């Protein structure tokens, strides 16, 4: 692609372009730079791509796009733009031939439930062979599956993956859209046909100034602020922020509501929560039908409503949806039951916000006659304000709470625990909480307290197979650790933290 073709489409502040320079790849990491590449120098939170321009040049890139002036005697072509991430998204779309516009793209956003709703919607709309997926657990591109490295990929990766989905004859795509992805322009210029809003609660306050600012970022997916106005919007009006969003969706967008009251377009009644799954009556614009699902927990009723309504309005017959939803195998690390010969229940879940912990505890309360035990931690170098809220939710929802590590990164666990302790409102509640630094030991401790009829909820990591500790990725899978401890009858190296 000719470099000069970009001048007319980018917000160019300064340029140095030769008439015949072509680029053959788009580079955002200088370590992956190749000859003929166009390097985008992105200023990130930990590193500034402008510091690696020389490395990229040495590796053979033909031009650089940056927000920073590069000087009069810069050795190769360059384009200075106002916003390098927006420029990256626009150039990526052009470079890959706008593959998103040949696909029916559904974007799912919300604090909790994005992965469950995305995977369920993919399953209901045809499965991984015909429906592409970009999400927290994996990327499905039709004929193969790739490991996910972030919930919402960089814009160049999005368009590259869309191109591969198109070549694999996918017609539909479901993708999780995070607030970071929106704010960092990773989803700019993607033609979303459908947008789904699940909920909003406190999260990422280390990044967003306030929950209202967090909401304003999420709202951009629905208002055309990313370059395209969606055709259809599905909104959970049980959530106060969802109700607010629903009232602010622009004219021209077909909007549908879902929730638990009859004021919604798609709503659930006669809900039955069982230890083996859910059952409810789905009321929709053309009638009602009974829905049965193997998913656990009352909160999954809303996730099912979101997925069913979206699939239905994308043309999937309701009779087909009713039958297919019952065979959905569930989501890895989302209320996943661990069975290894123990006489008590063990469930692993990704819950990592206070409301997610509350929902998970409500679920185990409904299916547990005995004691409810929760093991969880709070991530390091992230929103410190949600730590006491998470512990308070755990104390309220469980009989015994074991606080432990969860991706501490480079932050001391003592600091994390100190923040968590602020969630203990009354001194007599301290007896319900035990702090154990080693996560394996914490899980073992929970098992030692469990008896027949009890339930142990291991929360926070779900599908993750590692812990981030002092700049290293340490292998750690809650599901694997739980099975090993049960098979070895809760082996614990020592009784210390």
C-alpha positions, 0 to 999 in steps of 0.5 A: 500500500502506498504511504501517500494514500494515507495523507488524505484519510489521516489527521496529519500535522506534519509529513515527510513522504516520498512519492513511491514508498510502499508499506507491506505490514503494520507494526506496533512492536519494534521487536517484530519490525520487518522490512517494508513495515510501517511502524506506529510509535504508540505511547503506552502506560509502561513504555513509549513506542517513540523510544524504539523508533531507531530499533524499528528503523534498524529492522527495516521499516520504511516509515513511522507514524507518531504523535511526536515531531521527529526532526528535520533530518529524520532518515526515513519517511514519517507522518505526524498525527494528532492521535496515533491510535486513531490513525492505527485503527483507520490505516488497519481498516484500509490495509485489510480491505474493511473486512468488518463490513462484510461481517455481521459484528456483535459487540458485547460490553459490560462490567460482568458477563461479557465472556459468558454472553459472547460464547453463548451468543456464538454457540446459539448463532452457529458455533465456532466454525461459522461464527468468529469470536474475539474474547477473554478466553480465545479468538475463533477465526472459523477454521482455527482457534488462537489463544487470547492475549487480551479481551479486546485486541489492538485495532490492527489485530482486530482487522487482521482477524476479521480478514481471516474470518472472512476468508474462512467463510464466517458470516457473523462475529461476536466480540467482547468490547472492554472499556480499555479497548474503547478508550484506547481506540482499539475498536474505532471504525469497526462496523458493529451491526449490534451492540449489547450492554450488560451492566456497569459497576465499580471496576477499573477505577485505577484507569477511569476517573469515576464510575460516571467516566467509566459509563461515558466510555462504554456509551461510545459503543452505542452513540456512533462516537467510534466511527459507525452508528450501530444498527441494533442495541440490546440493553439491560434496563435492570441496571441503572446505567443501562436504563440511562443508556437506553434513554440516550441511544440516538435515533435511527438505532433499533433498540431492545431492552431485556430484564426481569420486569414486564417493561422490557422487550425480552423478560424472564418470569417464573424463574427457577434456580436449581443445583443443576441449572436454570429454568424460566419463561422467556417473554418476547415480542412474539410470544413466550416459551420455556427456557432450560439451561445448565448454567448455574446462578440467578445472574445467568438469567440476564446473560441468557436473556442477552444472548437469546434476544441478540441471536433471535433478532439476528434471525435465529428461530426461537424454537432452534434457540430453545433446543440449542441453549440446553446443550451449551457446555458452559464457559471455562472458569465461570461457575465451573464445578470441580468433581474429583471424588470429594463429598462437598461442592467446589466451584471455580469462578472468575468473579473479580468485582464486588458485585460478581462476588455477590452474585456468585455467593447468592448462587452457592447460597441457593444450592448449598444446605451446608457451610459456604466458604469463599477463597479470593484475592484482589489484584495488585497495581489495580483499583485499590478502592474495590478491595474493601468492597470485595471483602465486604461482599464475601463476608456478607455472602459466605460463612467463612472467607479466606483472603489470599493472593490474586495476581499481586504483580509488583505490589506487596501482599501486605498492602493489598490485605491492608486495603481489603481489611477496610471492608470489615465493618464490625469487629466480630466479623473478623472471625469469619476472615483468614488471610493466607498469602500463598493461594495454594495453601489458601485453597487447601485451608478451605478444603480442610474446613469443608464437610459434606454438603458444604460448598467452596467457591474459588473466585477471581481467576477462573480460566486463567492459568498463571499468576503475575508475580514480580514481573513473572508469569507463574503457572497457576490454574485454580481448577488444576490446583483444586483437583490435585489437592483433593486427590492428595486429600488437601495436602498443604506444605505448611500451616504458615502464610 
